[in-house]
Structure formats: structure tokens, C-alpha cells
Amino acid sequence: MFSMFRLEKDRYYNYFWLRCFKLTCATLFVMHFAACIYFFIADNYVEDRSKTWLGLVSDVDNQSTVNLYITSLYWSIATLSSVGYGDLHPVNTREMIYCFLYCIVNVGFGSYLIGNMSNLVVNSTTRTMKYRDTVQAATKFAHRNRVPVHLEEQMLSHLLMKYRTDVEGVQQQEIIDSLPKAIRSSISYCLFYRLMDGVYLFEGVSKDLIFQLVTEMKAEYIPPKQDVVLDNEAPSDFYLFVTGGAELIKHDNGGEQVVGELNAGDLVGEVGVLCYRPHPYTARTKRLSQVLRLSRTAFLNLIYSSVGDGTVIMNNFLNHLRSSTVPGTDAILVDTEAMLARGKTDLPIGTYFAAIRNDNKMLEWLLRNGSDLTEADRNERTAMHVAASSGNEHGVTLLLKFGADPNIKDLDGNIPLWEAMIGGHKSVEKILIKYGANLSCAQAGYLAYSAAEKNSIELLKELIKHGVDVTKPNENGGSTALHAAVSEGNTEMVRLLLDQGADVDKKDDAGWTPRALAEHQGHEEIKLIFQNIKEKKEEVPDTPIPENGNLNVPYMGKFRSESIRPAVLGPKKSSLLPRPTPILGSQESLLSSHTHEELPWLDSHRRRRANTFHNSIFGMLSAANRRKKSFKVSESIVTTTENMNGLVARVTLSCPEKGEHGGKLSFLPKSLKELLDIGAKKFNISPTKILNKEGALIDDINLIRDGDHLIIASD
């Protein structure tokens, strides 16, 4: 019986049927216990059994114990159900006293049974009765106050939706609100984080802000044909559609015109929240929709703690207004920009936002009101970086006059003077130098490597004029400008760096030297330049692979090359045909002299060999020299290829959308997703596709070859 009480709280069992079973068991136990005592009193009567209720049973002496128990149980049921006494009744005083006590117990026990059964039945109909009463009251209210028909339908639809959520157990927000904050946050993150991350308004903001916004949002269900936001109303909330959809309706001359649609992932009400002005359209649901609601107060409280994210949100909002095709958004854009110019906004707009907009009036107003000069985005780029890179002389001068640091660094180590040099803004360079900007505040190796990676010899010469040591390695990876120049195949830049004292045998963190890189990529002219240099260290071996056969170093390459593939065996009868004799030391000789089992690396990794320009003079001389040592070369080819197993290629990435045409050198990852992430980090955009130099779409990482020039683009 006690286990029944525990099972009632078990969520895996139906409470109604479990409760009915428990009441039935309790009734049977009471009847059984009363019948046993009643039989015990009669059977142990010492005077005469005929003077007990057993004397009323015919031929009692020949009856079995089971029959007598059934007879006693029959009396117990009749007494418990208050049917009364008929053929069985108490005879002596003891039996009468027992029956008196049993009847008193039956009064309480019967009330207990009736009350529990009534509660079970009534509880299943209470919600329906309450819903019907509410609907009836709402209908009377609408008729009494002459409410329009469409508003009455919206009232009844809302009441029906509330009833359905109660009956079907989908009170999502009520359940979430009843939990501790940590659990609420985790559940909201699992349910809605991906949806929020794809909303245009929050594109580019920090993940922490999105997590906090998701936690503060309230989930609601809205029935069809119900208004979410009304036109000419300044909403205090904005709504994000999770499922369902809505129509944007414009009221004109007493009529309604649909001017747009909203689907899952779209926002409505953000105009009122961000600009605090009436919304231009009515948003009316087309079908049952689930929305996330966030109040303006909660939104602004979160934004105040993250000024940089507020800048990104407002910039996304303005870009959305510019690209929107919904009528009337042009007027909203003009009013919003005028409001920002006057500084009348509740969003924490800072100097970084003004610099991005190239709005010097707003920038000056913000500076005079004490805005933070060090406000930065996720890459720690400040207003000074943005103004210098865009060539905004007045903006740079304003920032410097109000005390901005001319040598402030971003996350990559760029300083404003370097940004101005990259953009070719000479006038901005002079202003920065006048206020104390100096390239010595930046990492020399990074600046030199960046200039070489951009394949810009002019930038490299500018660095030399400013006294930067262009031979130092980059702290991130250990590569020098000479490594990048060799990878780009820029002979003039290589000579310039050698004149500055660059070391051709300087190893990067992966173990590559510029000499080994030139050997591997087949830059014959650069190799000849290196051969004429007086060696400062021991001469490196002919193999372009780093020492000790390190298989875990990145494969550095620039130019396209061919794949080494094993010979494909045809049918058996083809073996009768004469086969051409392979040239000793050639690739065909190598493949024909080894079986498939002897060269398992051919199947596991199709390594590409570097193009050595066989049609050039250097290629002919090199080929003639290799043919004299055919066996030695064959062995070295096998060894070299085996050592290169598992190494990755390098590609050049560029982003014309950001004005990056020169490109940046990067290792080729294992998937397109990782390559898109690299492009997003290097160019600060959200790329969606990768194109080759001719503009063809690349949808497989295996199509990319060593040295390819790839274009990062967005939709």
C-alpha cells in the first residue's frame, strides 16, 4: 500500500488509473478484514453456534471454510455498501456491537471513496468548464461594447490557444520560468541559440550577448489572424518568429494592403525598440506561430554593458533598411540617420560606430561628450584604426586631439600608421607621425611578413625607410618576409630582402627554410640566386623536406603540380601486348619497379610533385643532371615522397569585397568549413562560398590544389 503512494509521484505511470487501482485495493482490504473478524467472532462463540449468525446458514456443520468465508464476505460487502441486512444479520450481543462499530467505520471510509472518485472525475472537466465560461463572458463583452467582428475573433482565438496549451501540456514558458536561472539559461540556449545567431540584427555580435538575449526572451504561441504589432504604435517589445509566419499590412484609406511577409527567423517591432518611433505596418499572423518576445528595457540593459555590440547592432539595422524592398523604409532610414547625427538615441553608440560611418560630426559630438576612445570591436580595432585605414584625415585629427593613442594595437598587432600605409594615405601618415606614431611600436617581423604576403614591394621599401628590420621573423609561426617572398615567387622582393641581410637558411617553426622552400616549389631563378650567396651555415641537402624526416610539418607550396598516380592494371590479356620501356630514373620507371604492396603510400595519399619547369633552360640542365644519377634519384624520390606523406598544401586567399586583391597566404585545412572560418578571421566577414580565380564555385576541398588562388565571397 505504501508503494502505491510512491508510484503516484512517478511520472512514468498514469495518475488517474493508478489512483483508481489504489482505491479498489483499499476497499477490498477493508471488506476482507471485516469479514474475517466477523467469522472469527461467530466461530469462537462458546455457548452455542446456533445463537450466532452461522446459525442462519443452512447445514453449517457440513460447509467448508471457504464457503463460510465467502458468506462472511457477502455480509461485509452488503454492510459496506449500506444495502442493509436481509438473510444475514447479527444474532448475539457481541455481533451487534461489532456491526455497530463497522457501520461507523463505513461512514468515514465511504466518504473517502466518494470524495476521491469525485475529484478524479471533476478534475478532468474543470479546464473545459472554465474555458467555456471565459468564452461566454468574452462574447457577452464583445456584444455589449459592439467590438468589431475581427477583434472578437482574435479574442476568442487567443482564449482557445490558451486552453489548448493548458490541456495539451505545452505551457513552455511557464515550465521554464519555474526552474532555476541556470537551468533556464541552458534550456533557452539549446532551444533558440542557433535561431538567434542567424538573425540579421545580431550578426557579428559577441556570443555572450546572444546567450544573454536568449535567456531574457519569452516564448509565446500566437493563433492565426491575430495582430502582433499594430501600425502607428511604438511597441515596447520586439518579436522573433520561431515557427509560423505573418503578413505586413498597410492601412490606406480604410483598406488593407499586404506589403511584405515574415517567416521563421524574421524580426518585427525592432523599429520601435531601436528608434522609439511608431511601427509603419501591422504584423498579423497567417497561421499558428511561436514567437520569442523581448522587452525594450531588458534589451537596452544588456546592450549598455557591451558598447561594441550596440554599434554592430545599429550598423546591421541601418544596412537592413538600405537593402529592404518594403515601401516606407527609406523614410525610416532618413529619420534614423538624422537621429543618430543629433545623438538622440538610447543605444550606447560610440566612437567606433561613428568612424565606420565616416561621420565626423557624430564623432566630434561623441568626443565632446566623453565617449570612450578605446572602444573596439571583436578584433580590438578602434576608431583610430578605422579612420586611418579609410584615409579620414579629419577623423584622425579629432581623435588625436582628444587624446587617442596613435600607436594602439589591434588583435593582430596592426597599428594606425601601418593601416594608413596599407591604404596608401600619405596625408594620414604625416598626421600620425606628427603626433608620435612610430612603426617601432609594432612587431617588425609581422609588418615585414604582411608586406611580403601582400606581394607589395612598395610597402616593404616603406618599412625599410622607417627603419624597420625586415629580416626579423614573425612571432606567429616564425616565418620571415623572405619565406613569403619565395612563396609568392617574387624575385625582385627576394633580392631586396637579401640586400637587407635576410638569412636564406632561417627556419620557421615548421622547420622550413627559404632555400628549402625554393627547392620544393621549383623557383629556378630564386634557387640560382641562393646558390650564388656565400653560405653562412652548412649546406642544406638537395631534398626540400625539413631535417629528421619530420612528417608533421606543414607542406608549403605555391604553384600547381601534377598528381603521382600508380599505374592502372588492365585486363590479363593486355599483358601480352608490348609495353614501352620506361626511361631510367623517370616516374614511370619508379612505378614499374615497385609493386602495389611495396608502395602503399600511393593509395593512402596522392602527393603532388612540384613543377620544375622542364621546358626552361634550368629545367633541361637539371633533368640532364638527374639522368646521370638515375638510381640515386629514384631512391631519393621514393624517400622524399614517403617523408611528405600527410603534409598539407598552402593557398592564397583574397577577398575583393573587402578590397583585398593581393591575397593572404594560408595553409589548406581539411574541410571547406575550416577554410571559410580562416577567411572570416582574416578578412572580418561572414563568407558563404569559395571561388577560384576564374569565378567558378568550389564545393569540395579535394578540388583545391597546392598554390591555388582562392576568392572568399559571401552571398
C-alpha positions in Angstrom: 0.0 0.0 0.0 2.8 2.4 0.8 4.5 1.6 -2.5 1.3 2.9 -4.1 1.9 6.4 -2.6 5.4 6.4 -4.2 4.0 5.3 -7.6 1.6 8.2 -7.6 4.5 10.6 -7.9 6.2 8.5 -10.6 6.0 10.3 -14.0 6.0 7.1 -15.9 2.6 6.0 -14.6 -0.8 7.5 -15.3 -2.1 9.1 -12.1 -5.9 8.6 -12.8 -5.7 4.8 -13.3 -3.2 4.4 -10.5 -5.4 6.2 -8.2 -8.4 4.1 -9.1 -6.4 0.9 -8.6 -5.4 2.1 -5.2 -8.9 2.9 -4.1 -10.1 -0.5 -5.3 -7.4 -2.3 -3.3 -8.2 -0.3 -0.2 -11.9 -1.3 -0.5 -11.1 -5.0 -0.9 -8.8 -4.9 2.1 -11.4 -3.3 4.4 -14.1 -5.8 3.3 -11.7 -8.8 3.7 -10.6 -7.7 7.1 -14.1 -7.1 8.4 -15.3 -10.5 7.1 -12.5 -12.3 8.8 -13.2 -10.7 12.2 -17.0 -11.3 11.8 -16.4 -15.0 11.1 -13.9 -15.3 14.0 -16.4 -13.9 16.5 -19.1 -16.4 15.5 -16.7 -19.4 15.2 -15.3 -18.8 18.7 -18.7 -18.3 20.5 -18.5 -20.8 23.4 -22.2 -21.2 24.3 -23.9 -22.3 21.1 -23.1 -21.7 17.4 -26.7 -21.7 16.6 -27.0 -18.5 18.6 -24.6 -16.7 16.1 -25.1 -15.6 12.5 -23.7 -19.0 11.5 -27.0 -20.5 12.7 -28.7 -18.7 9.9 -26.7 -20.7 7.4 -28.3 -24.0 6.4 -26.3 -27.1 7.1 -23.5 -25.1 8.6 -21.7 -28.2 10.0 -21.2 -29.6 6.5 -20.0 -26.3 5.0 -16.3 -25.8 4.1 -14.2 -23.0 5.5 -14.1 -21.4 2.0 -17.9 -21.3 1.7 -18.2 -19.8 5.2 -15.5 -17.1 4.3 -17.5 -16.2 1.1 -20.7 -16.0 3.2 -18.9 -13.7 5.7 -17.5 -11.6 2.8 -21.0 -11.3 1.4 -22.2 -9.8 4.7 -19.2 -7.4 4.7 -20.0 -6.1 1.2 -23.7 -5.6 2.0 -22.9 -3.7 5.1 -20.2 -1.5 3.5 -22.5 -0.6 0.6 -25.3 0.3 3.1 -27.7 -2.1 1.3 -28.9 -3.3 4.7 -29.5 -6.7 6.4 -31.5 -9.5 4.9 -30.7 -13.1 5.2 -27.6 -12.5 7.3 -27.7 -10.3 10.4 -26.1 -10.2 13.9 -27.8 -12.5 16.4 -26.0 -12.1 19.8 -24.7 -9.1 21.6 -21.1 -9.4 20.5 -22.1 -9.4 16.9 -24.3 -6.4 17.3 -21.5 -4.4 19.0 -19.1 -5.3 16.1 -21.7 -4.4 13.5 -22.3 -1.1 15.3 -18.5 -0.3 15.1 -18.2 -1.5 11.5 -21.1 0.8 10.4 -19.4 3.8 11.9 -16.1 2.9 10.1 -18.1 2.5 6.8 -19.4 6.1 7.1 -15.9 7.6 7.0 -14.5 5.1 4.5 -17.4 5.5 2.2 -17.0 9.3 2.3 -13.3 8.9 1.5 -14.0 6.7 -1.6 -16.8 9.0 -2.9 -14.7 12.2 -2.4 -11.7 10.8 -4.3 -13.7 9.5 -7.2 -15.5 12.8 -7.5 -12.2 14.7 -7.6 -10.8 12.5 -10.3 -13.9 13.0 -12.5 -14.3 16.7 -11.8 -10.6 17.5 -12.4 -10.8 16.2 -15.9 -13.6 18.6 -16.8 -12.7 21.7 -14.8 -10.5 23.2 -17.5 -13.2 22.7 -20.1 -15.8 24.3 -17.9 -13.5 27.3 -17.1 -12.8 27.8 -20.8 -16.5 27.7 -21.7 -17.3 30.3 -19.0 -14.4 32.5 -20.2 -15.5 32.3 -23.8 -19.1 33.1 -22.9 -18.0 36.1 -20.8 -15.8 37.4 -23.7 -18.6 37.0 -26.2 -21.0 39.0 -24.0 -18.4 41.7 -23.5 -17.9 42.0 -27.3 -21.6 42.2 -28.0 -22.2 44.7 -25.2 -19.5 47.0 -26.3 -20.0 46.5 -30.1 -16.5 45.3 -30.7 -15.7 44.7 -34.4 -16.0 41.1 -35.6 -12.3 40.7 -36.5 -11.3 41.8 -33.0 -13.9 39.5 -31.4 -12.4 36.6 -33.4 -8.9 37.5 -32.2 -10.1 37.5 -28.6 -11.7 34.1 -29.0 -8.7 32.7 -30.8 -6.4 33.8 -28.0 -8.6 32.1 -25.4 -8.7 28.9 -27.4 -4.9 28.9 -27.8 -4.6 29.4 -24.0 -7.0 26.5 -23.4 -5.1 24.2 -25.8 -1.8 24.9 -24.3 -3.2 24.1 -20.8 -4.9 20.9 -21.9 -2.1 19.6 -24.2 0.6 20.4 -21.7 2.6 22.8 -23.8 2.9 25.7 -21.3 6.5 26.1 -22.5 7.3 29.5 -20.8 5.5 28.6 -17.6 7.7 25.5 -17.2 10.9 27.3 -18.0 10.0 30.2 -15.6 9.5 27.7 -12.7 13.1 26.4 -13.0 16.3 27.9 -11.5 18.1 30.5 -13.6 21.0 28.3 -14.5 18.7 25.6 -15.9 16.5 28.2 -17.7 19.6 29.6 -19.4 20.8 26.2 -20.5 17.3 25.2 -21.9 16.9 28.5 -23.8 20.4 28.1 -25.2 19.6 24.7 -26.6 16.2 25.7 -28.0 16.9 29.1 -29.5 20.6 30.0 -29.7 21.0 28.8 -33.4 17.9 30.8 -34.4 19.2 34.0 -32.7 22.6 33.6 -34.2 21.2 33.8 -37.7 19.1 36.9 -37.2 20.3 39.9 -39.2 20.2 42.3 -36.3 22.7 40.2 -34.2 25.1 39.3 -37.0 28.6 39.9 -35.8 27.9 40.5 -32.1 29.6 38.5 -29.3 28.3 35.1 -28.4 27.9 36.3 -24.8 25.4 38.9 -25.8 23.4 36.4 -27.8 23.4 34.0 -24.9 22.1 36.7 -22.6 19.4 37.8 -25.1 18.1 34.2 -25.5 17.9 33.9 -21.7 15.8 37.0 -21.4 13.4 36.2 -24.2 9.9 34.8 -23.5 8.3 32.1 -25.7 4.7 32.6 -26.7 2.2 31.0 -29.1 0.0 33.3 -31.2 -3.0 32.0 -33.1 -3.8 32.7 -36.7 -5.2 36.1 -37.8 -4.0 37.9 -34.7 -2.1 41.2 -34.7 1.3 41.0 -33.2 2.3 44.7 -33.8 0.0 47.5 -34.8 0.9 50.3 -37.1 1.3 53.8 -35.7 2.1 52.2 -32.4 5.5 52.5 -30.6 5.9 48.9 -29.4 7.8 48.3 -26.2 8.8 44.8 -27.3 10.1 43.1 -30.5 9.3 39.6 -31.6 11.3 36.9 -33.3 9.4 34.3 -35.2 10.4 30.7 -34.3 7.7 29.0 -36.4 4.8 30.1 -38.5 4.7 33.5 -40.2 2.9 36.8 -40.6 1.9 39.4 -43.1 2.9 43.1 -43.0 -0.3 45.1 -43.7 -0.5 48.8 -44.5 -3.8 50.6 -43.8 -4.6 53.1 -46.5 -7.9 54.9 -47.0 -9.8 52.5 -44.8 -8.4 49.4 -46.7 -5.7 46.9 -46.0 -2.8 46.2 -48.3 -0.2 43.4 -47.8 3.3 44.9 -48.4 5.5 42.1 -47.1 5.8 38.8 -45.3 7.6 37.5 -42.2 8.8 33.9 -41.8 10.7 31.9 -39.2 13.9 33.8 -38.2 12.4 37.3 -39.0 12.1 40.2 -36.6 9.2 42.6 -36.1 9.0 45.6 -33.8 12.7 46.4 -33.9 11.9 49.9 -35.4 10.1 50.9 -32.3 12.7 49.4 -30.0 15.8 50.9 -31.6 14.3 54.2 -32.9 11.4 54.6 -30.4 9.1 55.6 -33.2 5.7 54.1 -34.4 6.0 51.0 -36.4 4.9 51.7 -40.0 2.9 48.4 -40.6 0.7 45.9 -38.8 2.1 42.4 -38.4 -0.7 39.8 -38.5 -0.1 36.1 -38.2 -1.1 33.8 -41.1 -1.0 30.6 -39.1 -0.3 29.3 -35.6 3.1 30.9 -34.7 5.6 30.6 -31.9 7.5 33.8 -31.2 10.2 35.0 -28.8 9.4 38.3 -27.1 12.0 40.6 -25.7 11.1 43.9 -23.9 12.9 47.1 -24.8 14.0 47.7 -21.2 15.7 44.3 -21.0 17.3 44.7 -24.4 18.8 48.1 -23.6 20.1 46.9 -20.2 22.0 44.2 -21.9 23.4 46.5 -24.6 24.6 49.1 -22.1 27.1 46.5 -20.8 28.5 46.0 -24.3 29.1 49.2 -26.3 30.8 47.4 -29.2 27.9 45.1 -29.7 25.5 48.1 -29.7 27.5 49.6 -32.5 27.3 46.4 -34.5 23.5 46.1 -33.9 22.8 49.7 -35.1 25.0 49.2 -38.1 23.2 46.0 -39.1 19.9 47.8 -38.7 20.9 50.6 -41.0 22.2 48.2 -43.6 18.9 46.3 -43.4 16.9 49.4 -44.0 19.1 50.3 -47.0 18.6 46.8 -48.6 14.9 46.5 -47.7 12.3 46.5 -50.5 9.4 47.1 -48.2 7.8 50.5 -49.0 8.4 53.2 -46.4 11.7 52.0 -45.1 13.5 54.9 -46.9 11.8 57.4 -44.6 12.7 55.4 -41.6 16.4 55.3 -42.7 16.5 59.1 -43.2 14.9 59.7 -39.7 17.2 57.2 -38.0 20.3 58.8 -39.5 19.2 62.2 -38.5 18.5 61.0 -35.0 22.0 59.5 -34.8 23.6 62.7 -36.1 21.9 64.6 -33.3 23.0 62.0 -30.8 19.4 61.3 -29.8 19.5 57.5 -29.3 19.1 55.3 -26.4 21.6 52.8 -27.7 25.2 53.1 -26.4 26.7 54.4 -29.7 30.4 55.1 -29.5 33.3 56.4 -31.5 33.9 53.1 -33.4 30.4 53.4 -34.9 31.0 57.0 -35.9 34.3 56.0 -37.5 32.7 53.2 -39.5 30.1 55.6 -40.8 32.8 58.1 -41.6 30.6 60.6 -39.8 32.9 63.3 -38.4 30.1 65.4 -36.9 28.8 62.5 -34.8 32.4 61.6 -33.9 33.1 65.1 -32.7 29.8 65.2 -30.7 30.7 61.9 -29.1 34.2 63.0 -28.2 32.9 66.2 -26.6 30.5 64.2 -24.5 33.3 62.0 -23.2 32.9 58.8 -25.3 35.5 56.1 -24.8 38.4 56.4 -27.3 39.4 52.8 -26.8 36.1 51.3 -27.8 36.8 48.4 -30.1 35.2 45.5 -32.0 35.9 41.8 -31.5 39.3 42.2 -33.3 40.2 45.1 -31.0 40.1 47.5 -33.8 39.4 51.0 -32.5 38.0 54.2 -34.2 41.7 55.2 -34.8 42.3 52.0 -36.8 39.2 52.6 -38.9 39.8 56.3 -39.6 43.4 55.6 -40.6 42.6 52.7 -42.9 39.8 54.7 -44.6 42.0 57.9 -45.0 39.7 60.1 -42.9 42.1 62.9 -42.1 39.7 65.0 -40.1 38.6 62.0 -38.1 42.2 61.0 -37.3 43.0 64.6 -36.3 39.9 64.7 -34.0 40.8 61.5 -32.3 44.4 62.6 -31.7 43.4 66.0 -30.4 41.1 64.3 -27.8 44.0 62.1 -26.6 43.7 58.9 -28.7 46.8 56.7 -28.7 48.5 56.9 -32.2 50.3 53.5 -31.5 47.3 51.4 -30.3 47.4 47.8 -31.5 44.5 45.6 -32.6 44.3 41.8 -32.0 46.7 41.1 -35.0 49.2 43.7 -33.9 48.3 46.3 -36.5 48.8 50.0 -35.6 47.1 53.0 -37.2 50.2 54.1 -39.1 50.5 50.7 -40.7 46.8 50.8 -41.6 47.4 54.2 -43.4 50.5 52.8 -45.2 48.5 49.8 -46.5 45.8 52.1 -47.8 48.3 54.5 -49.3 47.1 57.5 -47.3 50.2 59.7 -47.2 48.5 62.7 -45.6 47.2 60.5 -42.8 50.7 59.1 -42.3 52.1 62.6 -41.8 49.4 63.4 -39.2 50.1 60.3 -37.3 53.9 60.7 -37.3 53.4 64.3 -36.2 51.5 63.0 -33.1 54.2 60.4 -32.3 53.2 57.4 -34.3 56.1 55.0 -34.8 56.4 51.6 -36.5 58.8 50.5 -33.8 55.8 50.1 -31.6 54.6 47.2 -33.8 56.3 43.8 -34.3 58.8 44.2 -37.1 58.6 40.6 -38.2 54.8 40.8 -38.5 54.9 44.0 -40.6 57.6 42.7 -43.0 55.8 39.4 -43.4 52.5 41.1 -44.0 54.0 43.3 -46.7 55.6 40.3 -48.4 52.4 38.3 -48.1 50.6 41.1 -49.9 53.3 40.9 -52.6 53.9 44.6 -52.3 57.5 45.6 -52.7 56.5 49.3 -52.2 55.2 48.5 -48.7 58.5 46.7 -48.0 60.5 49.7 -49.1 58.4 52.0 -47.0 59.2 49.8 -43.9 62.9 50.0 -44.7 62.6 53.8 -44.9 61.1 53.9 -41.5 64.0 51.8 -40.1 62.1 48.6 -39.7 64.2 45.4 -39.6 62.6 43.4 -42.4 64.7 40.3 -41.7 63.1 39.5 -38.3 60.8 36.6 -38.1 57.1 36.8 -37.4 56.3 35.7 -33.8 53.3 33.8 -35.0 54.8 30.9 -37.0 58.4 32.1 -37.1 58.3 32.8 -40.9 60.2 35.7 -42.3 59.4 38.1 -45.1 61.9 36.0 -47.2 59.7 32.9 -46.7 56.7 34.8 -48.0 58.6 36.4 -50.9 59.8 32.9 -52.0 56.2 31.5 -51.8 55.0 34.4 -54.0 57.8 33.8 -56.4 58.8 37.5 -56.3 62.4 37.6 -57.4 62.7 41.4 -57.0 61.5 41.2 -53.5 63.9 38.3 -52.7 66.9 40.4 -53.9 65.7 43.4 -51.8 65.5 41.2 -48.7 68.9 39.6 -49.3 70.4 43.1 -49.7 69.0 43.8 -46.2 70.7 40.8 -44.8 67.9 38.2 -44.8 69.1 34.6 -44.0 68.3 32.0 -46.6 68.7 29.3 -44.1 66.5 30.7 -41.4 64.0 28.1 -40.2 60.4 28.8 -39.3 58.5 26.9 -36.6 57.7 24.1 -39.0 61.4 23.6 -40.0 61.2 25.2 -43.5 64.0 27.5 -44.8 63.6 29.9 -47.7 66.2 27.8 -49.6 64.3 24.5 -49.0 61.1 26.3 -50.0 62.5 27.5 -53.3 63.8 23.9 -54.0 60.5 22.4 -53.2 58.4 24.9 -55.3 60.8 24.8 -58.2 61.6 28.5 -58.4 64.7 28.1 -60.5 65.7 31.7 -60.7 65.4 32.1 -56.9 67.4 28.9 -56.4 70.2 30.3 -58.6 70.2 33.5 -56.6 70.6 31.4 -53.4 73.4 29.3 -54.9 75.5 32.4 -55.5 75.2 33.6 -51.9 78.1 32.8 -49.6 76.8 30.2 -47.2 76.8 31.1 -43.5 75.8 27.7 -42.4 76.3 24.1 -43.5 74.9 23.5 -47.0 71.4 22.1 -46.8 70.7 18.7 -48.6 69.1 18.6 -52.0 65.8 17.4 -50.6 63.4 20.1 -49.8 62.0 18.4 -46.8 62.9 19.6 -43.3 65.5 17.6 -41.3 64.9 14.4 -39.4 62.1 13.4 -41.7 59.6 15.3 -39.8 56.2 14.3 -41.1 54.1 16.7 -39.1 55.4 19.9 -40.6 53.1 21.8 -42.9 53.5 21.3 -46.6 54.4 24.7 -48.1 53.7 25.2 -51.8 52.8 27.9 -54.3 52.4 26.5 -57.8 50.1 23.9 -59.3 51.5 20.5 -59.7 50.6 17.1 -61.0 49.5 14.1 -59.0 51.6 11.0 -58.8 49.3 8.1 -59.5 50.1 4.3 -59.7 49.9 2.6 -63.0 46.4 1.2 -63.6 46.5 -2.5 -64.4 44.3 -3.6 -67.3 42.8 -7.0 -68.1 45.1 -10.0 -68.1 45.2 -10.2 -71.9 46.7 -6.8 -72.0 49.9 -8.2 -70.5 50.6 -9.9 -73.9 51.0 -6.5 -75.6 54.4 -5.0 -75.7 54.9 -2.2 -73.2 57.2 0.8 -73.8 60.4 0.7 -71.8 60.4 3.4 -69.2 63.2 5.9 -69.0 65.6 5.1 -66.2 65.0 7.4 -63.3 61.7 8.6 -64.6 58.4 8.4 -62.7 57.2 5.5 -64.9 60.4 3.6 -64.1 59.8 4.2 -60.4 56.2 2.9 -60.5 57.0 -0.1 -62.7 59.9 -1.2 -60.5 57.7 -1.4 -57.4 54.6 -3.4 -56.8 51.4 -2.0 -55.3 52.2 -3.7 -51.9 55.7 -2.1 -51.9 54.3 1.4 -52.3 51.2 1.6 -50.0 51.6 5.4 -49.7 50.4 5.8 -53.3 46.9 4.8 -52.3 46.8 6.4 -48.9 47.9 9.9 -50.0 48.1 11.2 -53.6 51.1 13.5 -53.2 51.6 16.2 -55.8 55.1 16.9 -57.1 56.3 20.4 -57.7 56.5 21.7 -61.2 60.2 22.1 -62.0 59.7 23.9 -65.3 61.1 21.2 -67.7 60.7 23.5 -70.7 63.1 26.1 -69.3 66.9 26.1 -69.6 67.2 25.5 -65.9 64.8 22.6 -66.2 66.7 21.0 -69.1 70.0 21.3 -67.2 68.5 19.9 -64.1 66.9 17.0 -65.9 70.2 16.1 -67.7 72.0 16.1 -64.4 69.4 13.9 -62.8 69.5 11.3 -65.6 73.2 10.7 -64.9 72.3 9.6 -61.4 69.1 7.7 -62.2 69.2 5.1 -59.5 70.1 7.6 -56.8 67.4 9.9 -58.0 64.8 7.1 -58.0 65.7 6.3 -54.4 65.5 9.9 -53.4 62.1 10.3 -55.0 60.7 7.4 -53.0 62.2 8.7 -49.8 61.1 12.2 -50.4 57.5 11.2 -51.2 57.3 9.0 -48.2 58.5 11.8 -46.0 55.9 14.1 -47.5 53.1 11.8 -46.6 50.4 13.6 -44.5 51.6 17.1 -45.3 49.2 19.8 -46.4 49.3 22.5 -49.2 49.3 26.3 -49.0 46.9 28.5 -50.9 46.4 32.2 -51.4 43.2 33.8 -50.1 41.8 37.1 -51.3 38.5 39.0 -50.7 37.6 41.6 -53.3 34.5 42.5 -51.2 36.9 44.0 -48.6 39.3 45.4 -51.1 41.9 42.6 -50.5 43.1 41.8 -54.0 46.7 40.9 -53.2 45.7 37.9 -51.0 47.0 36.3 -47.9 48.9 33.0 -47.7 47.4 30.3 -45.6 47.7 26.5 -45.1 45.0 24.4 -46.7 42.7 22.8 -44.0 40.9 19.5 -44.2 37.4 20.9 -44.9 35.7 23.8 -46.7 34.1 24.8 -43.3 37.5 25.3 -41.8 38.7 27.3 -44.8 35.6 29.5 -44.5 36.4 30.1 -40.9 40.0 31.1 -41.8 38.6 33.5 -44.4 36.2 35.0 -41.9 39.0 35.6 -39.4 41.5 37.1 -41.9 39.0 39.4 -43.7 36.5 40.0 -40.9 33.4 39.0 -43.0 30.9 36.1 -42.9 31.8 34.1 -46.1 29.4 31.5 -47.5 31.3 30.3 -50.6 34.7 29.8 -52.1 35.6 30.6 -55.8 38.6 30.1 -57.9 40.4 32.9 -59.7 38.1 32.4 -62.7 35.0 32.7 -60.6 33.9 29.0 -60.5 32.3 27.7 -57.3 34.3 25.2 -55.3 32.2 22.7 -53.4 34.8 20.1 -52.5 38.1 20.6 -50.7 39.7 17.9 -52.9 39.4 20.2 -55.9 41.8 22.7 -54.4 45.5 22.2 -55.4 48.7 23.4 -53.9 49.3 27.1 -54.8 45.7 27.9 -55.9 44.4 31.4 -55.6 41.0 31.3 -53.9 38.4 34.1 -53.5 36.4 34.3 -50.3 32.9 35.6 -51.0 29.5 36.0 -49.4 26.0 35.8 -50.8 
